[in-house]
């Protein structure tokens, strides 16, 4: 596949992620902070998000499995997850975290567990989609091309 085709494919894939709510304008702004002096900036930020999220999801699972759930601790973990998902603009994780926090306030264990499963599903979808996006970028660079950027209004 030629570079121009790969670049169009990348732009189309990015637009799809935006339209499906996996990302929004915050991610595009994050991409604009990347330049020749720091070409791996976005991948680094997203990798940190993945690492932090894995730990938080494990902490949440453990906290909700306790015989007596400490809802303030659960809420703290959900708040951290919401904040870190906002940093890369994982929109669907952020939205699911809002509902989760409401159920923490109500101290509803079953609803919290359902939210956790939804967040895990959204997390793995986001991770797979972003890994695909980064692979497309790597293929373009390996073929000698540059990464095209979407404009905010695409």
C-alpha positions as CSV (number, residue, x, y, z in Angstrom):
1,X,0.0,0.0,0.0
2,X,1.4,3.4,-0.9
3,X,1.9,6.1,1.7
4,X,-0.9,8.3,0.5
5,X,-3.4,5.4,0.9
6,X,-2.1,4.7,4.4
7,X,-2.4,8.3,5.4
8,X,-6.0,8.4,4.1
9,X,-6.8,5.2,6.0
10,X,-5.3,6.7,9.2
11,X,-7.4,9.8,8.8
12,X,-10.6,7.8,8.2
13,X,-9.9,5.6,11.2
14,X,-9.3,8.6,13.4
15,X,-12.6,10.1,12.2
16,X,-14.4,6.9,13.0
17,X,-13.0,6.8,16.5
18,X,-14.2,10.4,17.0
19,X,-17.6,9.7,15.6
20,X,-18.0,6.6,17.7
21,X,-17.2,8.5,20.9
22,X,-13.9,6.8,21.7
23,X,-12.1,10.1,21.3
24,X,-12.9,13.8,20.9
25,X,-11.1,17.1,20.3
26,X,-8.9,16.7,23.4
27,X,-7.1,13.8,21.6
28,X,-6.5,16.0,18.5
29,X,-5.1,18.7,20.8
30,X,-2.8,16.1,22.4
31,X,-1.6,15.1,18.9
32,X,-0.8,18.7,18.1
33,X,1.7,18.8,21.1
34,X,3.7,16.1,19.4
35,X,6.6,17.3,17.1
36,X,9.9,16.1,15.6
37,X,11.7,16.7,19.0
38,X,9.3,14.4,20.7
39,X,7.7,12.1,18.1
40,X,6.5,9.5,20.6
41,X,4.7,11.9,22.9
42,X,1.2,10.7,22.3
43,X,2.2,7.0,22.5
44,X,3.9,7.8,25.8
45,X,0.9,9.6,27.3
46,X,-1.5,6.9,26.2
47,X,0.8,4.1,27.4
48,X,0.9,5.8,30.9
49,X,-2.9,5.9,30.7
50,X,-3.0,2.2,29.9
51,X,-0.7,1.3,32.8
52,X,-2.6,3.5,35.3
53,X,-5.9,2.2,34.2
54,X,-4.9,-1.4,34.5
55,X,-3.9,-0.8,38.1
56,X,-7.0,1.2,38.9
57,X,-9.3,-1.5,37.3
58,X,-7.5,-4.2,39.4
59,X,-7.9,-2.0,42.5
60,X,-11.6,-1.4,41.8
61,X,-12.2,-5.2,41.3
62,X,-10.5,-5.9,44.6
63,X,-12.3,-3.2,46.4
64,X,-15.7,-4.3,45.2
65,X,-15.0,-7.9,46.1
66,X,-14.6,-7.1,49.8
67,X,-17.3,-8.3,52.2
68,X,-17.7,-4.7,53.4
69,X,-17.1,-2.3,50.5
70,X,-15.3,1.0,51.3
71,X,-17.3,3.2,48.9
72,X,-15.1,6.3,49.5
73,X,-12.1,4.2,48.4
74,X,-14.0,2.9,45.3
75,X,-15.1,6.4,44.5
76,X,-11.5,7.7,44.8
77,X,-10.3,5.0,42.3
78,X,-13.2,5.9,39.9
79,X,-12.4,9.6,40.2
80,X,-8.7,8.8,39.3
81,X,-9.8,6.7,36.3
82,X,-12.2,9.5,35.1
83,X,-9.4,12.0,35.4
84,X,-6.8,9.9,33.5
85,X,-9.3,9.0,30.8
86,X,-10.0,12.7,30.4
87,X,-6.3,13.3,29.8
88,X,-6.3,11.3,26.6
89,X,-10.0,11.9,26.0
90,X,-11.2,8.3,26.3
91,X,-14.7,9.7,26.1
92,X,-16.7,6.5,26.7
93,X,-14.6,5.5,29.8
94,X,-15.1,9.0,31.2
95,X,-18.9,8.8,30.7
96,X,-19.1,5.4,32.3
97,X,-17.1,6.7,35.2
98,X,-19.7,9.4,35.9
99,X,-22.5,6.8,36.3
100,X,-20.2,4.7,38.5
101,X,-19.5,7.6,40.8
102,X,-23.3,8.1,41.2
103,X,-23.7,4.5,42.3
104,X,-20.9,4.9,44.7
105,X,-22.8,7.7,46.4
106,X,-25.8,5.4,46.6
107,X,-23.6,2.6,47.9
108,X,-25.1,0.2,45.4
109,X,-22.6,-2.7,45.1
110,X,-24.4,-4.5,42.3
111,X,-24.7,-1.3,40.1
112,X,-21.0,-0.5,40.8
113,X,-20.0,-4.0,39.7
114,X,-22.1,-3.6,36.5
115,X,-20.4,-0.2,35.9
116,X,-17.0,-1.8,36.5
117,X,-17.7,-4.4,33.8
118,X,-18.9,-1.7,31.4
119,X,-15.7,0.4,32.1
120,X,-13.5,-2.7,31.6
121,X,-15.2,-3.3,28.2
122,X,-14.9,0.3,27.2
123,X,-11.2,0.3,28.3
124,X,-10.3,-2.8,26.2
125,X,-12.2,-1.4,23.2
126,X,-10.3,1.9,23.6
127,X,-7.0,0.2,24.1
128,X,-7.5,-2.0,21.0
129,X,-8.6,1.0,18.9
130,X,-5.7,3.2,20.0
131,X,-3.2,0.3,19.4
132,X,-4.6,0.0,15.9
133,X,-4.2,3.7,15.4
134,X,-0.6,3.7,16.5
135,X,0.2,0.7,14.3
136,X,-1.2,2.6,11.3
137,X,1.1,5.5,12.3
138,X,4.1,3.2,12.6
139,X,3.4,1.8,9.1
140,X,3.3,5.2,7.6
141,X,6.5,6.3,9.2
142,X,8.2,3.0,8.2
143,X,7.1,3.7,4.6
144,X,8.8,7.1,4.7
145,X,5.6,9.1,5.2
146,X,4.5,11.7,7.8
147,X,1.5,11.5,10.1
148,X,-1.4,13.6,8.8
149,X,-3.3,15.5,11.5
150,X,-7.1,16.0,11.5
151,X,-8.4,19.5,11.9
152,X,-10.8,20.1,14.8
153,X,-13.8,20.4,12.5
154,X,-12.8,17.5,10.3
